Amino acid sequence: MTEQNYAILPPGVESQAFHNAVQQFRQLLGNENVLVKQEQLVPYMKIMMSVDEAGHAASAVLTATNVEQVQGVVRICNEHKIPVWTVSTGHNFGYGTAAPHHRGQIILDLKKMNKIIEIDPDLCTALVEPGVTYQQLADHIKEKGYKLWVDPPAPSAIVGPVGNTLDRGIGYTPYAEHFMFQCGMEVVLANGKVLRTGMGGVRDSNTWQVFKWGYGPYLDGIFTQSNFGIVTKMGLWLMPQPDVFRPFAVKFRKDEDIKDLVEMFRPLSINGIIPNGVVFAGTLYEASVTVRRSDYTTEKGATSKDVIQRIRDEHNIGAWTAYGALYGTHEQVEVNWRIVIDSIKKLGKGEIITEDHAGNDPAFKYRADLMRGNMTLTEFGLYNWRGGGGSMWFAPLSQAKGSETVKQVELATRILNKHGLDYVGEFILTQRALHHVIDVLFDRTDTEEMSRAHDCFAELLGEFEKNGYGVYRVNTAFMDRVANSFGPVQREVNKTLKRALDPNNILAPGKSGIDLDI
Amino acid sequence: MHVTRRSFIKGIALGGFAGVLMARPGRALARAAAGVQSRPVLALVSGAVERSAFLQGIAETVPGEFLRVQRTDHGMGFVRDFNQLLRSGQPTRIIGLVDDASAALIVELARASGARVPWLGYHAASSGHSRHRLLSTESTRGCAMRLGRQLSACGAGFSLSEQRPHHAETSFELAARPHNGAAGDSDRWAAALGFILAAPDAELSAWMPPSVGTRPPLAGNFVSFAIET
């Protein structure tokens, strides 16, 4: 393919017009930042969804290094009506990776906008660009000697706070709800103007990263999980390093124990006794740290209850393992630890495991690292459970009530097993809600299994919706489907905002189901 | 080429194994047919791949002095070392056959560093049968077809599909049932894959992947890649 003979074009754009746009991009960004060769585009195509790569192949990839270049990209895209899919680091794996929503969209990769603009060690705030990773931020904090922690999601080191927060991701420390700890954004709008949200609109303001709300309508939310602008800077709050960090686990042996453990942990979470995102990990999620399915069976289909029980017995894994941590001064942690211990004793079940008891247990170390904000990539073990590169996160919200978790686990397990797949799930408790995250793992080399996984995911969405459950995040292949779950009025309001802010529909059409062409 | 001292040590450990492989008779003939590779090649392997015919296939075309072999994992140490290599500015060809978890990291890190990826393949192998889902580019054009021919010649059952999303031509699919008694040759796909990734332009017709012998065939799921920095 010569560069003038593009195999993939943006939807509705003629070859010559695209070529002209590419030339303009080159002038704006330099040749090295305009990627159109096949081997440069393939790394953006390692998708994990139950669809073919071809449907998510980009026509080109651009990398920008500053805000002015992002404004220039938007101007050229408007001129040629080219849709542009923006990624910060693009490592969100089971939520779609870096591939665009649909074939032909160009990708704007902001990985080179990776400046840590400011960290205030007294106010515990940071202002960063989209390409900054958690590893980079943690290294910078360490280098400066600041007593601050970051809160990465499970892929930690390689992902960044901007992308994860904009997708409303979560972590595992007391700052687990990332959007809650975000403060102030800079956004390039589709008309090329630069908006600073909150206090950022006030000239010479020094409160942009300390007061979220500003004046008038609070706008930051409309730039998360959306396509109304391109976020080029974001403020976030960092957690002061506590004097004492005490991680612990509680193992529960029976499937039905999930009900009681949620009832026990909810008040501890709401009352702030256990301040972090408490995890309730199911057996296979926990097992994936050290076990592969093929160690036990090579049979197609869902893993049998007998095999799951053998894994529990042989690896001393609970039906559910709760992971939490206490943070604070020595005195605070001692008081809270007594409260936790008393609660578990009162419950009359659950095996408490402290850091000392755990020793070198890799599963405990992994969870302790996450709750401490350390970098760890252990969760990648999930991809070896079944193998084959298929992974789609099914992520319904649940009330933090035991009865609800039982209902969701039974429903999800029944549907997954029906399609020959496993329940590999965990809950993350943030006071009143539970993020129920289930990794729908499947083998992409097996077309029949991939088809089953697709049907399974659709059925999960449909059946959960019938029961009044919605997901908080989804991969690109199912975004439009999920937008329907939230009703026609939300869709219409989003479309109205899109029409007003991006009338040419150039910014990431399809993101969260928002697209003027459908 | 040394990634770091840590990986260099690993390279030495596996280098001995690779050295044994390269002592096979007939290697010179194969190289002559293939066109000897004279640029550094880093081969990444994980788990049982280290003991499979994959490295044997690579060794047929890459002289020992240009080949380094490294085990992968999904630990922070590997990520640091690999990132350092990708960003070292040294032109390197990296090929590999690894587990899904390692591959997820490797390909993402390659993308983040701006490296090129002319080949990406997913493979599943069990006794007597293998499945291959491939993404290729202009520079690896024909490789999938060559792999298909080798699979066919080996006699084991297989299915292979190639997607060429940025090619004008359409993608293709191949499949074959196992020939009688061919299950023992089911590891040959790994040898052929190693050969093809190490020398995508080489002529393969003069070379036949060696028989697996007593080694247990490679089974499970794997991802192959070629990365160029």
Boltz contact constraints between the chains, C-beta under 6 A:
constraints:
  - contact:
      token1: [A, 7]
      token2: [B, 166]
      max_distance: 6.0
  - contact:
      token1: [A, 7]
      token2: [B, 168]
      max_distance: 6.0
  - contact:
      token1: [A, 38]
      token2: [B, 137]
      max_distance: 6.0
  - contact:
      token1: [A, 38]
      token2: [B, 138]
      max_distance: 6.0
  - contact:
      token1: [A, 38]
      token2: [B, 166]
      max_distance: 6.0
  - contact:
      token1: [A, 39]
      token2: [B, 116]
      max_distance: 6.0
  - contact:
      token1: [A, 39]
      token2: [B, 117]
      max_distance: 6.0
  - contact:
      token1: [A, 39]
      token2: [B, 118]
      max_distance: 6.0
  - contact:
      token1: [A, 39]
      token2: [B, 137]
      max_distance: 6.0
  - contact:
      token1: [A, 40]
      token2: [B, 116]
      max_distance: 6.0
  - contact:
      token1: [A, 42]
      token2: [B, 117]
      max_distance: 6.0
  - contact:
      token1: [A, 42]
      token2: [B, 120]
      max_distance: 6.0
  - contact:
      token1: [A, 42]
      token2: [B, 135]
      max_distance: 6.0
  - contact:
      token1: [A, 42]
      token2: [B, 137]
      max_distance: 6.0
  - contact:
      token1: [A, 43]
      token2: [B, 110]
      max_distance: 6.0
  - contact:
      token1: [A, 43]
      token2: [B, 111]
      max_distance: 6.0
  - contact:
      token1: [A, 43]
      token2: [B, 117]
      max_distance: 6.0
  - contact:
      token1: [A, 46]
      token2: [B, 107]
      max_distance: 6.0
  - contact:
      token1: [A, 53]
      token2: [B, 163]
      max_distance: 6.0
  - contact:
      token1: [A, 53]
      token2: [B, 165]
      max_distance: 6.0
  - contact:
      token1: [A, 54]
      token2: [B, 163]
      max_distance: 6.0
  - contact:
      token1: [A, 54]
      token2: [B, 165]
      max_distance: 6.0
  - contact:
      token1: [A, 57]
      token2: [B, 165]
      max_distance: 6.0
  - contact:
      token1: [A, 91]
      token2: [B, 108]
      max_distance: 6.0
  - contact:
      token1: [A, 111]
      token2: [B, 112]
      max_distance: 6.0
  - contact:
      token1: [A, 294]
      token2: [B, 220]
      max_distance: 6.0
  - contact:
      token1: [A, 375]
      token2: [B, 76]
      max_distance: 6.0
  - contact:
      token1: [A, 377]
      token2: [B, 74]
      max_distance: 6.0
  - contact:
      token1: [A, 380]
      token2: [B, 74]
      max_distance: 6.0
  - contact:
      token1: [A, 380]
      token2: [B, 101]
      max_distance: 6.0
  - contact:
      token1: [A, 380]
      token2: [B, 104]
      max_distance: 6.0
  - contact:
      token1: [A, 381]
      token2: [B, 101]
      max_distance: 6.0
  - contact:
      token1: [A, 383]
      token2: [B, 100]
      max_distance: 6.0
  - contact:
      token1: [A, 383]
      token2: [B, 101]
      max_distance: 6.0
  - contact:
      token1: [A, 383]
      token2: [B, 104]
      max_distance: 6.0
  - contact:
      token1: [A, 384]
      token2: [B, 99]
      max_distance: 6.0
  - contact:
      token1: [A, 384]
      token2: [B, 100]
      max_distance: 6.0
  - contact:
      token1: [A, 384]
      token2: [B, 101]
      max_distance: 6.0
  - contact:
      token1: [A, 387]
      token2: [B, 100]
      max_distance: 6.0
  - contact:
      token1: [A, 387]
      token2: [B, 221]
      max_distance: 6.0
  - contact:
      token1: [A, 388]
      token2: [B, 221]
      max_distance: 6.0
  - contact:
      token1: [A, 389]
      token2: [B, 100]
      max_distance: 6.0
  - contact:
      token1: [A, 389]
      token2: [B, 122]
      max_distance: 6.0
  - contact:
      token1: [A, 444]
      token2: [B, 122]
      max_distance: 6.0
  - contact:
      token1: [A, 445]
      token2: [B, 122]
      max_distance: 6.0
  - contact:
      token1: [A, 445]
      token2: [B, 124]
      max_distance: 6.0
  - contact:
      token1: [A, 445]
      token2: [B, 131]
      max_distance: 6.0
  - contact:
      token1: [A, 445]
      token2: [B, 133]
      max_distance: 6.0
